[in-house]
Amino acid sequence: MGRALSAEHPLDMLLLVGRMIEVLLPHKFSYRAKLNQQRPDPNSLIDDAAAVSGPEYTAVLRLVAEMAVGDENVQQRCREVVATRPDPVPRWIDDLPDLTVGRAVRVTDTFGDLDDVLFDVRLADGREITCGVLIDHLEYSTVKDVGIWDKPLNAVLALLESWEWVGHPMEMTTADARARIEQAFGKCIARKVRDRRPGYSAVVKWLAARLPEGGRQYQGSNADQGAAEVMESFFASPDGERFDLDEFGEVLGELIAMGTGDPLRWSAFRIIYAVGDLPDGRYEPMETLLRLPALLRAFVPFAHERSGIGAELTAQTLTMIDEVQRSVEERVRNGLQEYWDTAG
């Protein structure tokens, strides 16, 4: 603790306290809540810390009072304890209420499967922190990963580019950044975040809460407004006319609705997710389901031509369709066999 408090940049100390907050308030962090069936008593833990003298513990309690957003009782209890202790805390901790918000950027991939929402803040002493939340729209817009850097946003964008993160940076309002981050945190946080990034989620949630309110959450691609027209055009096209609209229209609509909901952008990963959610053939005609890979093989190039996705990326998606075709056939036939075995 003393080493983190005396580190050159406050981030070490913030992450240490972030780990404590994730244990203290598991109900605020979805992966922690599932691991902890019995919620610890925050007041008991705070009292244990209050019983230990020393400036390090005073600093911890002061930071919890600042960072435990979403639980006013915990914050107020820590403030009361700190008020009774004589220890001074580092100036940068006292100045945390005065941090200023910088700008926000959304880095999205070509297919819209992933959004990396990044924003930076500046502490009162001029040191900067950038936070990033990777949101997976194939998994219902949940948190796939989080990142925190002791660098300004521009430096982090340059770092991501050096890592060959294939994405397109777009400016966004800090209010929209907050809305999207809080929306994703409210759904689910991937297990690997717990394993690889302890404390990160608490720090990001705290700093995101310093951004302006009133932003717009992620709304998907508004597929309901455009999918019908795309499907109608496809079934009337030379590539689509061999598929009967009455037979394949509903199931194609279901496939489009999966993941991002965008009818015009199909990554190899989206194909995997879509096929994984396919019905197993118990209630749908087996011949229809067995022809779904062929339907996708015709529909994806049609869709990508409209959205301007190039031949190389389209070829990757088509290769994945070929790879999953056998699994589709096995699932449909196994599902039917299980149905008939049960029916006797």
C-alpha positions as CSV (number, residue, x, y, z in Angstrom):
1,M,0.0,0.0,0.0
2,G,2.8,2.4,0.9
3,R,4.5,1.7,-2.4
4,A,1.3,2.4,-4.4
5,L,0.8,5.6,-2.4
6,S,4.3,6.9,-3.2
7,A,4.4,5.8,-6.8
8,E,5.2,8.5,-9.4
9,H,1.7,8.3,-10.9
10,P,-1.6,8.0,-8.9
11,L,-2.9,5.2,-11.1
12,D,-1.3,2.4,-8.9
13,M,-3.1,3.7,-5.8
14,L,-6.3,4.1,-7.7
15,L,-6.2,0.5,-8.9
16,L,-5.4,-0.8,-5.5
17,V,-8.5,1.0,-4.1
18,G,-10.5,-0.1,-7.1
19,R,-9.8,-3.8,-6.2
20,M,-11.0,-3.1,-2.6
21,I,-14.2,-1.5,-3.9
22,E,-14.9,-4.4,-6.2
23,V,-14.8,-6.7,-3.1
24,L,-16.6,-4.2,-0.9
25,L,-19.5,-3.7,-3.3
26,P,-19.8,-6.9,-5.4
27,H,-23.4,-6.1,-6.2
28,K,-22.1,-3.2,-8.3
29,F,-19.9,-5.4,-10.4
30,S,-21.8,-8.2,-12.2
31,Y,-19.0,-10.8,-12.2
32,R,-18.3,-10.2,-8.5
33,A,-22.0,-10.5,-7.6
34,K,-22.1,-14.0,-9.1
35,L,-19.0,-15.1,-7.2
36,N,-20.2,-13.7,-3.9
37,Q,-23.6,-15.2,-3.0
38,Q,-23.4,-13.5,0.4
39,R,-22.6,-9.8,0.3
40,P,-20.0,-8.6,2.8
41,D,-20.9,-6.0,5.3
42,P,-19.3,-2.8,4.0
43,N,-19.6,-1.1,7.4
44,S,-17.7,-3.9,9.1
45,L,-14.9,-3.7,6.5
46,I,-14.7,0.1,6.8
47,D,-14.6,-0.2,10.6
48,D,-11.7,-2.7,10.3
49,A,-9.8,-0.2,8.2
50,A,-10.7,2.6,10.6
51,A,-9.2,0.7,13.5
52,V,-5.8,0.7,11.9
53,S,-3.8,3.9,12.4
54,G,-1.5,5.4,9.8
55,P,-1.7,7.8,6.8
56,E,-1.9,4.9,4.3
57,Y,-5.3,3.7,5.7
58,T,-6.5,7.3,5.9
59,A,-5.7,7.7,2.2
60,V,-7.5,4.5,1.4
61,L,-10.7,5.6,3.2
62,R,-10.5,9.0,1.6
63,L,-10.3,7.4,-1.9
64,V,-13.1,5.0,-1.2
65,A,-15.2,8.0,-0.2
66,E,-14.5,9.5,-3.5
67,M,-14.6,6.4,-5.8
68,A,-17.4,4.2,-4.4
69,V,-19.9,5.7,-6.8
70,G,-23.4,4.3,-6.6
71,D,-23.3,3.6,-2.9
72,E,-23.8,6.9,-1.0
73,N,-23.9,5.1,2.4
74,V,-20.4,3.7,1.9
75,Q,-19.1,7.0,0.7
76,Q,-20.6,8.9,3.7
77,R,-19.4,6.4,6.2
78,C,-15.8,6.7,4.9
79,R,-16.1,10.5,5.0
80,E,-17.2,10.3,8.6
81,V,-14.2,8.1,9.5
82,V,-11.7,10.3,7.7
83,A,-13.0,13.4,9.5
84,T,-12.0,11.8,12.8
85,R,-8.4,11.0,11.7
86,P,-5.5,13.5,12.0
87,D,-3.4,12.1,9.1
88,P,-2.9,14.3,6.1
89,V,-3.3,12.7,2.7
90,P,-1.4,13.5,-0.5
91,R,-2.5,16.7,-2.2
92,W,-3.6,14.9,-5.4
93,I,-6.2,12.9,-3.4
94,D,-7.7,16.1,-1.8
95,D,-7.8,17.6,-5.3
96,L,-9.6,14.7,-7.0
97,P,-13.0,16.6,-7.0
98,D,-11.3,19.2,-9.2
99,L,-10.3,16.8,-12.0
100,T,-11.4,18.0,-15.4
101,V,-12.8,15.9,-18.3
102,G,-11.1,15.9,-21.6
103,R,-12.5,14.4,-24.8
104,A,-14.0,11.1,-25.9
105,V,-13.5,8.9,-28.9
106,R,-15.2,5.8,-30.2
107,V,-13.1,3.3,-32.1
108,T,-15.2,0.8,-34.0
109,D,-14.3,-2.0,-36.3
110,T,-15.5,-2.3,-39.9
111,F,-18.4,-4.6,-39.1
112,G,-19.6,-2.7,-36.0
113,D,-19.1,-5.8,-33.8
114,L,-16.9,-4.0,-31.3
115,D,-16.8,-0.4,-29.9
116,D,-13.8,0.8,-27.9
117,V,-15.1,3.9,-26.0
118,L,-12.2,6.0,-24.7
119,F,-12.1,9.2,-22.7
120,D,-9.4,11.1,-20.7
121,V,-9.3,13.2,-17.6
122,R,-6.8,15.6,-16.2
123,L,-6.0,15.7,-12.5
124,A,-5.6,19.0,-10.8
125,D,-1.8,18.7,-10.9
126,G,-1.8,18.1,-14.7
127,R,-1.3,14.4,-14.8
128,E,-3.7,12.6,-17.2
129,I,-5.5,9.3,-17.2
130,T,-7.2,7.6,-20.2
131,C,-9.9,5.0,-19.8
132,G,-11.2,2.6,-22.4
133,V,-14.1,0.2,-22.4
134,L,-14.3,-2.5,-25.2
135,I,-18.0,-3.2,-25.8
136,D,-19.0,-6.4,-27.6
137,H,-22.3,-5.9,-29.5
138,L,-22.3,-9.6,-30.5
139,E,-22.8,-10.3,-26.8
140,Y,-25.6,-7.9,-26.3
141,S,-23.4,-4.8,-25.8
142,T,-21.6,-6.1,-22.7
143,V,-18.1,-5.2,-21.4
144,K,-15.5,-7.4,-23.1
145,D,-12.5,-5.6,-21.7
146,V,-11.3,-2.4,-19.9
147,G,-8.1,-0.5,-20.1
148,I,-6.6,2.4,-18.1
149,W,-3.4,4.3,-19.1
150,D,-1.4,7.0,-17.4
151,K,-1.3,8.9,-20.7
152,P,-3.5,11.4,-22.6
153,L,-6.0,10.1,-25.1
154,N,-3.9,11.0,-28.2
155,A,-1.0,8.9,-26.9
156,V,-3.3,5.9,-26.2
157,L,-4.8,6.2,-29.8
158,A,-1.2,6.1,-31.1
159,L,-0.5,3.1,-28.9
160,L,-3.6,1.2,-30.2
161,E,-2.5,2.0,-33.8
162,S,0.9,0.5,-33.1
163,W,-0.9,-2.7,-31.9
164,E,-2.6,-2.8,-35.3
165,W,-6.0,-2.4,-33.7
166,V,-8.1,-2.2,-36.9
167,G,-10.7,0.4,-36.1
168,H,-12.0,3.8,-37.1
169,P,-11.7,6.6,-34.5
170,M,-14.7,8.9,-34.3
171,E,-15.2,11.8,-32.0
172,M,-18.2,11.5,-29.6
173,T,-19.5,13.6,-26.8
174,T,-18.3,12.8,-23.3
175,A,-22.0,12.5,-22.3
176,D,-22.5,9.8,-25.0
177,A,-19.4,8.1,-23.8
178,R,-20.7,8.0,-20.2
179,A,-24.1,6.7,-21.4
180,R,-22.6,3.8,-23.4
181,I,-20.1,2.8,-20.7
182,E,-22.8,2.8,-18.0
183,Q,-25.1,0.9,-20.3
184,A,-22.5,-1.8,-20.9
185,F,-21.5,-2.1,-17.2
186,G,-25.2,-2.4,-16.3
187,K,-25.5,-5.5,-18.5
188,C,-22.5,-7.8,-17.9
189,I,-18.7,-7.7,-17.4
190,A,-16.8,-10.6,-19.1
191,R,-15.1,-13.0,-16.7
192,K,-11.7,-12.3,-18.1
193,V,-11.9,-8.7,-16.9
194,R,-12.0,-10.1,-13.3
195,D,-9.0,-12.3,-14.0
196,R,-6.9,-9.8,-16.0
197,R,-8.0,-6.4,-14.8
198,P,-8.7,-6.4,-11.0
199,G,-9.7,-2.9,-9.9
200,Y,-10.0,-1.5,-13.4
201,S,-13.8,-1.7,-13.5
202,A,-14.2,0.3,-10.3
203,V,-11.8,3.0,-11.5
204,V,-13.5,3.3,-14.9
205,K,-17.0,3.4,-13.4
206,W,-15.9,6.1,-11.0
207,L,-14.2,8.3,-13.7
208,A,-17.1,7.7,-16.1
209,A,-19.4,9.1,-13.5
210,R,-17.5,12.3,-13.7
211,L,-18.5,12.8,-17.3
212,P,-21.6,14.8,-18.2
213,E,-25.0,13.2,-17.9
214,G,-27.7,13.2,-20.6
215,G,-25.9,11.2,-23.3
216,R,-27.4,8.6,-25.7
217,Q,-27.0,4.9,-25.2
218,Y,-26.1,2.5,-27.9
219,Q,-29.2,1.8,-30.0
220,G,-27.8,-0.8,-32.5
221,S,-28.2,-0.2,-36.2
222,N,-32.0,0.4,-36.2
223,A,-32.2,-2.8,-38.1
224,D,-36.0,-2.9,-38.0
225,Q,-36.1,0.2,-40.1
226,G,-33.8,-1.0,-42.8
227,A,-33.8,-4.8,-42.7
228,A,-37.2,-5.2,-44.5
229,E,-36.0,-3.1,-47.5
230,V,-32.7,-5.0,-47.7
231,M,-34.4,-8.4,-47.5
232,E,-37.0,-7.4,-50.2
233,S,-34.2,-6.2,-52.5
234,F,-32.2,-9.4,-51.9
235,F,-35.0,-11.8,-52.6
236,A,-35.8,-9.9,-55.8
237,S,-32.1,-10.0,-56.9
238,P,-30.5,-12.7,-59.2
239,D,-28.7,-14.1,-56.2
240,G,-31.7,-14.2,-53.9
241,E,-34.5,-15.2,-56.2
242,R,-33.7,-18.9,-55.9
243,F,-34.7,-18.6,-52.2
244,D,-38.4,-18.4,-51.6
245,L,-39.4,-15.4,-49.6
246,D,-42.2,-17.2,-47.7
247,E,-39.8,-20.0,-46.8
248,F,-36.7,-18.0,-45.9
249,G,-37.9,-14.5,-45.1
250,E,-38.6,-15.0,-41.5
251,V,-35.5,-17.0,-40.7
252,L,-33.3,-14.5,-42.5
253,G,-34.9,-11.7,-40.4
254,E,-34.0,-13.7,-37.3
255,L,-30.4,-14.0,-38.4
256,I,-30.2,-10.3,-39.1
257,A,-31.6,-9.5,-35.6
258,M,-28.8,-11.4,-33.9
259,G,-25.7,-9.6,-32.7
260,T,-25.5,-6.0,-34.0
261,G,-28.7,-6.1,-35.9
262,D,-27.1,-4.6,-39.0
263,P,-28.3,-6.2,-42.2
264,L,-25.4,-5.0,-44.2
265,R,-22.3,-6.0,-42.2
266,W,-21.4,-9.6,-41.5
267,S,-18.1,-10.6,-39.9
268,A,-16.8,-14.1,-39.5
269,F,-17.5,-13.8,-35.8
270,R,-21.0,-12.7,-36.3
271,I,-21.6,-15.8,-38.4
272,I,-20.4,-18.0,-35.6
273,Y,-22.8,-16.3,-33.1
274,A,-25.7,-16.4,-35.6
275,V,-25.2,-20.1,-36.3
276,G,-24.8,-20.8,-32.6
277,D,-28.3,-19.4,-32.1
278,L,-29.9,-21.2,-35.0
279,P,-33.0,-23.4,-34.2
280,D,-32.2,-27.1,-34.1
281,G,-34.9,-28.3,-36.6
282,R,-37.6,-29.5,-34.2
283,Y,-40.2,-27.0,-35.3
284,E,-38.8,-25.7,-38.6
285,P,-38.6,-27.6,-41.9
286,M,-35.3,-29.5,-41.9
287,E,-34.7,-28.6,-45.6
288,T,-35.0,-24.9,-44.8
289,L,-32.5,-25.0,-42.0
290,L,-30.0,-27.1,-44.0
291,R,-30.1,-24.5,-46.8
292,L,-29.3,-21.6,-44.4
293,P,-25.5,-21.6,-45.1
294,A,-26.3,-21.4,-48.8
295,L,-28.7,-18.5,-48.0
296,L,-26.0,-16.7,-46.0
297,R,-23.4,-17.4,-48.8
298,A,-25.7,-15.6,-51.2
299,F,-26.8,-12.8,-48.9
300,V,-23.5,-11.7,-47.4
301,P,-21.9,-10.6,-50.7
302,F,-25.1,-8.8,-51.6
303,A,-25.1,-7.0,-48.3
304,H,-21.4,-6.1,-48.4
305,E,-21.7,-4.7,-51.8
306,R,-24.3,-2.3,-50.5
307,S,-22.2,-1.3,-47.4
308,G,-18.9,-1.0,-49.3
309,I,-17.1,-3.8,-47.4
310,G,-14.3,-5.1,-49.6
311,A,-13.7,-8.4,-51.2
312,E,-11.0,-9.5,-48.8
313,L,-13.2,-9.1,-45.7
314,T,-16.1,-10.7,-47.5
315,A,-14.0,-13.7,-48.4
316,Q,-13.2,-14.2,-44.7
317,T,-16.8,-14.3,-43.9
318,L,-17.7,-16.7,-46.7
319,T,-14.9,-19.0,-45.5
320,M,-16.4,-19.1,-42.1
321,I,-19.8,-19.9,-43.6
322,D,-18.2,-22.9,-45.3
323,E,-16.6,-24.0,-42.0
324,V,-19.8,-23.9,-40.0
325,Q,-21.9,-25.7,-42.6
326,R,-21.1,-29.1,-41.3
327,S,-21.9,-28.1,-37.7
328,V,-25.3,-26.8,-39.0
329,E,-26.1,-30.1,-40.6
330,E,-25.0,-32.0,-37.5
331,R,-27.1,-29.9,-35.1
332,V,-30.2,-30.1,-37.3
333,R,-30.0,-33.9,-37.7
334,N,-29.1,-34.4,-34.0
335,G,-32.0,-32.2,-32.9
336,L,-34.4,-34.1,-35.0
337,Q,-33.1,-37.5,-33.8
338,E,-33.4,-36.3,-30.2
339,Y,-37.0,-35.2,-30.9
340,W,-38.0,-38.5,-32.4
341,D,-36.3,-40.4,-29.6
342,T,-38.2,-38.4,-27.0
343,A,-41.5,-38.8,-28.9
344,G,-41.0,-42.5,-28.9
